[in-house]
């Protein structure tokens, strides 16, 4: 798991907010594992099969996994759309999901070490070569212009 129960407090989830769930380690660990699995889906799509679970990751990964897990736990407890705090957790969840989407699309590059052992994920990314000019409006191609 990329986050622990103590990380939930760092994203603002007070144990009192969970009510009876605060003492249920199985539910808390399940939410943390589900959130880590969501992160793994993005990392696998970015770095390839066999790249997860990550060997090392930075604090942005931990924070975003904790934000997802906190929202999952509030949904289990009972999400209150009229509660401003619950709405804040929903916004944080949406931001975290967007973060993992950006990681997958290579718009963000967290400092991670994939399980495949590559500490330079850029080395495994595909290279695209083109030898023609393409008119995007029509799809027509022409030979390169030489400049």
Beta strands, then each sheet from edge to edge (+ up, - down):
strand 1: 132-134
strand 2: 141-143
sheet 1: 1+ 2-
end
